[in-house]
Amino acid sequence: MHVGILPGEYVPTKEQALMVPYFGRKYASCYGLFIYIGIDEGYNEVYILGAKNNISVVKNELASVDDILHMDEGVYYVDVRAFDINISLPAQFHYMLLKKHYSDILKTVCNVKAQILI
């Protein structure tokens, strides 16, 4: 949504959802790796990160790296664990989850964007 791949005004079509990198695919081999998605309208770089159930550990680690490197930019998170299922399913099922949770994800993205602008 925040890099323009998905619309913010309405639930995307299945075709739009499939344009999202890694949508509906397991990326366990990328666990712990940042995957670049794009740049938002505020020129912030946006990444995805597979964290499994260790999001609190990852948040602490990233905050520590931010402190060590004196970046003072902060790291912001949009939690999409609702899509992190442990079995491989066809993209259609992932799309059904997206439709079900889209308004919640949109609210979370808007809240994070508001934090960035403060």
C-alpha positions, -999 to +999 in steps of 0.1 A: +000+000+000+026+025+010+049+018-020+020+019-045+019-018-053-015-022-036-043+004-035-052+021-003-088+029-012-102-005-019-094-042-016-071-052-045-080-077-071-063-111-071-041-099-100-030-068-081-022-089-050-001-114-070+021-084-081+033-081-046+067-097-042+065-130-023+027-128-020+013-162-013+047-179-013+067-193+016+100-175+020+114-195+048+148-195+030+147-157+034+141-158+071+160-130+087+169-113+054+156-079+044+139-079+010+137-046-007+101-037-018+104-001-028+103+036-017+072+052-003+059+088-011+081+101+018+112+086+002+115+060+029+129+026+019+105-003+025+115-038+032+099-071+042+115-093+068+106-129+076+106-131+114+084-161+120+073-159+157+104-139+167+092-104+160+101-091+195+136-104+191+140-088+157+126-055+169+152-055+198+180-064+174+171-037+150+168-010+177+203-020+190+218-018+155+201+016+151+218+027+184+252+013+176+253+029+141+239+062+154+214+062+126+187+079+147+162+072+119+142+046+137+127+015+123+089+011+119+070-021+116+038-033+101+029-067+115+013-090+089+015-122+109-021-129+099-007-141+066+021-162+081+007-196+079+028-227+083+017-247+053+019-239+016-014-230+001-025-218-033-024-181-038-062-181-039-063-189-001-037-162+006-059-137-014-089-147+007-069-139+039-059-106+023-095-096+016-105-106+051-078-085+068-072-057+043-089-030+063-069-039+095-037-039+075-046-006+059-052+009+094-019-004+107+000+010+076-017+044+081-007+044+118+029+037+110+029+064+083+015+089+108+044+079+132+069+086+105+055+120+098+056+131+134 
